[in-house]
Every structure is written in structure tokens, then in C-alpha cells.
Amino acid sequence: MKRVMIRYTVKADRAAENESYITKVFEQLHREKPDGLRYASFKLEDGVSFVHLVSVEGADGHDPLPELPAFRAFVADIGDRCAEPPVAVDLREVGSYAFFGA
């Protein structure tokens, strides 16, 4: 199992575009329901910072997210949209309650 948090800041004039890409990713996830993945995205109070939480829970460690066309479109020009580039941090759970499921 792998859990990662990604945080980045987009340029103010690109925030709505970024959010639209994220929405399309979730639309595809809801349609296709890939196994072994839990994924959440949040926009912070400043309106331009985003945090994504990814939990890859399949026994084989396979992450289906990068295979989704909507996700590939989202990350294709992320560097151009960002004021601060994405930083990924591996998360090691100390404890949780009903957050990632059983």
C-alpha cells in the first residue's frame, strides 16, 4: 500500500482551468471505478493551492490513475499552470479513523 500527498500552487488565472481538469478526472473515476485506488483532491482557502491524497491499495501496488486519459490530460501541462510546482510526499500512517476504509 502506498499513500502520497501532492501539493502545488497554480497561477491565479489558471485556477478554474485546473479545477476543471480535476473534475474531469473524478468524472472518469466515477464511471470506471478502478480497483485499488482511493483519491481525493482539495482546493485550499487561498483558491490557488491544491492538495491531492492518493492511496494505492492493490496487492500488486499497481496505480491505475496515470492510465486514465482524463488524468493524463490533467498532468500534461501542469507545469505551465503552476506558480509552485507539485511536490509529492510519501505518507506513513500513524493512525486514522474511517479515512481510507478497511
Contact map, one row per residue, 1 for C-alpha under 8 A:
111000000000000000000000000000000000000000000000000000111110100000000000000000000000000000000000000000
111100000000000000000000000000000000000000000000000001111000100000000000000000000000000001100000000000
111110000000000000000000000000000000000000000000000011110000000000000000000000000000000001110000000000
011111000000000000000000000000000000000000000000000011100000000000000000000000000000000111100000000000
001111100000000000000000000000000000000000000000001111000000000000000000000000000000000111100000000000
000111110000000000000000000000000000000000000000001110000000000000000000000000000000011110000000000000
000011111000000000000000000000000000000000000000111100000000000000000000000000000000011100000000000000
000001111100000000000000000000000000000000000000111000000000000000000000000000000111111000000000000000
000000111110000000000000000000000000000000000001110000000000000000000000000000000111110000000000000000
000000011111011001000000000000000000000000000001110000000000000000000000000000001111000000000000000000
000000001111111000000000000000000000000000000001000000000000000000000000000000001110000000000000000000
000000000111111000000000000000000000000000000011000000000000000000000000000000000000000000000000000000
000000000011111100000000000000000000000000000000000000000000000000000000000000000000000000000000000000
000000000111111111000000000000000000000000000000000000000000000000000000000000001000000000000000000000
000000000111111111100000000000000000000000000011000000000000000000000000000000000000000000000000000000
000000000000111111110000000000000000000000000000000000000000000000000000000000000000000000000000000000
000000000000011111111000000000000000000000000000000000000000000000000000000000000000000000000000000000
000000000100011111111100000000000000000000000000000000000000000000000000010000001000000000000000000000
000000000000001111111110000000000000000000000000000000000000000000000000000000000000000000000000000000
000000000000000111111111000000000000000000000000000000000000000000000000000000000000000000000000000000
000000000000000011111111100000000000000000000000000000000000000000000110110000000000000000000000000000
000000000000000001111111110000000000000010000000000000000000000000000010010000000000000000000000000000
000000000000000000111111111000000000000000000000000000000000000000000000000000000000000000000000000000
000000000000000000011111111100000000000000000000000000000000000000000100000000000000000000000000000000
000000000000000000001111111110000000000000000000000000000000000000010110010000000000000000000000000000
000000000000000000000111111111000000000000000000000000000000000000000000000000000000000000000000000000
000000000000000000000011111111100000000000000000000000000000000000000000000000000000000000000000000000
000000000000000000000001111111110000000000000000000000000000000000010100000000000000000000000000000000
000000000000000000000000111111111100000000000000000000000000000000000000000000000000000000000000000000
000000000000000000000000011111111000000000000000000000000000000000000000000000000000000000000000000000
000000000000000000000000001111111000000000000000000000000000000000000000000000000000000000000000000000
000000000000000000000000000111111100000000000000000000000000000000000000000000000000000000000000000000
000000000000000000000000000011111110000000000000000000000000000000000000000000000000000000000000000000
000000000000000000000000000010011111100000000000000000000000000100000000000000000000000000000000000000
000000000000000000000000000000001111100000000000000000000100000100000000000000000000000000000000000000
000000000000000000000000000000000111110000000000000000011110011100000000000000000000000000000000000000
000000000000000000000000000000000111111000000000000001111100001110000000000000000000000000000000000000
000000000000000000000000000000000001111100000000000001111000000000000000000000000000000000000000000100
000000000000000000000000000000000000111110000000000111100000000000000000000000000000000000000000000000
000000000000000000000000000000000000011111000000000111000000000000000000000000000000000000000000000000
000000000000000000000100000000000000001111100000011110000000000000000000000000000000000000000000000000
000000000000000000000000000000000000000111110000011100000000000000000000000000000000000000000000000000
000000000000000000000000000000000000000011111011111000000000000000000000000000000000000000000000000000
000000000000000000000000000000000000000001111111111000000000000000000000000000000000000000000000000000
000000000000000000000000000000000000000000111111100000000000000000000000000000000000000000000000000000
000000000000000000000000000000000000000000011111100000000000000000000000000000000000000000000000000000
000000000001001000000000000000000000000000111111100000000000000000000000000000000000000000000000000000
000000001111001000000000000000000000000000111111110000000000000000000000000000000000000000000000000000
000000111100000000000000000000000000000000111111111000000000000000000000000000000000000000000000000000
000000111100000000000000000000000000000011110001111100000000000000000000000000000000000000000000000000
000011110000000000000000000000000000000011110000111110000000000000000000000000000000000000000000000000
000011100000000000000000000000000000001111000000011111000000000000000000000000000000000000000000000000
001111000000000000000000000000000000001110000000001111100000000000000000000000000000000000000000000000
011110000000000000000000000000000000111100000000000111110000000000000000000000000000000000000000000000
111100000000000000000000000000000000111000000000000011111000000000000000000000000000000000000000000100
111000000000000000000000000000000001110000000000000001111100111000000000000000000000000000000000000000
110000000000000000000000000000000001110000000000000000111110100000000000000000000000000000000000000000
100000000000000000000000000000000011100000000000000000011111111000000000000000000000000000000000000000
100000000000000000000000000000000001000000000000000000001111110000000000000000000000000000000000000000
000000000000000000000000000000000000000000000000000000000111110000000000000000000000000000000000000000
110000000000000000000000000000000000000000000000000000011111111000000000000000000000000000000000000000
000000000000000000000000000000000001000000000000000000010111111100000000000000000000000000000000000000
000000000000000000000000000000000001100000000000000000010100111111000000000000000000000000000000000000
000000000000000000000000000000000111100000000000000000000000011111110000000000000000000000000000000000
000000000000000000000000000000000000100000000000000000000000001111110010000000000000000000000000000000
000000000000000000000000000000000000000000000000000000000000001111111011000000000000000000000000000000
000000000000000000000000000000000000000000000000000000000000000111111011000000000000000000000000000000
000000000000000000000000100100000000000000000000000000000000000111111111000000000000000000000000000000
000000000000000000000000000000000000000000000000000000000000000001111111100000000000000000000000000000
000000000000000000001001100100000000000000000000000000000000000000011111110000000000000000000000000000
000000000000000000001100100000000000000000000000000000000000000011111111111000000000000000000000000000
000000000000000000000000000000000000000000000000000000000000000001111111111100000000000000000000000000
000000000000000000001000000000000000000000000000000000000000000000001111111110000000000000000000000000
000000000000000001001100100000000000000000000000000000000000000000000111111111000000000000000000000000
000000000000000000000000000000000000000000000000000000000000000000000011111111000000000000000000000000
000000000000000000000000000000000000000000000000000000000000000000000001111111000000000000000000000000
000000000000000000000000000000000000000000000000000000000000000000000000111111111000000000000000000000
000000000000000000000000000000000000000000000000000000000000000000000000011111111100100000000000000000
000000000000000000000000000000000000000000000000000000000000000000000000000011111100100000000000000000
000000000000000000000000000000000000000000000000000000000000000000000000000011111100000000000000000000
000000000110010001000000000000000000000000000000000000000000000000000000000011111110000000000000000000
000000011110000000000000000000000000000000000000000000000000000000000000000001111111110000000000000000
000000011110000000000000000000000000000000000000000000000000000000000000000000001111100000000000000000
000000011100000000000000000000000000000000000000000000000000000000000000000000000111110000000000000000
000000011000000000000000000000000000000000000000000000000000000000000000000001100111111000000000000000
000001111000000000000000000000000000000000000000000000000000000000000000000000000101111100000000000000
000001110000000000000000000000000000000000000000000000000000000000000000000000000000111110000000000000
000111100000000000000000000000000000000000000000000000000000000000000000000000000000011111000000000000
000111000000000000000000000000000000000000000000000000000000000000000000000000000000001111100000000000
011110000000000000000000000000000000000000000000000000000000000000000000000000000000000111110000000000
011110000000000000000000000000000000000000000000000000000000000000000000000000000000000011111000000000
001000000000000000000000000000000000000000000000000000000000000000000000000000000000000001111100000000
000000000000000000000000000000000000000000000000000000000000000000000000000000000000000000111111000000
000000000000000000000000000000000000000000000000000000000000000000000000000000000000000000011111000000
000000000000000000000000000000000000000000000000000000000000000000000000000000000000000000001111100000
000000000000000000000000000000000000000000000000000000000000000000000000000000000000000000001111111100
000000000000000000000000000000000000000000000000000000000000000000000000000000000000000000000011111100
000000000000000000000000000000000000000000000000000000000000000000000000000000000000000000000001111111
000000000000000000000000000000000000000000000000000000000000000000000000000000000000000000000001111110
000000000000000000000000000000000000010000000000000000100000000000000000000000000000000000000001111111
000000000000000000000000000000000000000000000000000000000000000000000000000000000000000000000000011111
000000000000000000000000000000000000000000000000000000000000000000000000000000000000000000000000010111
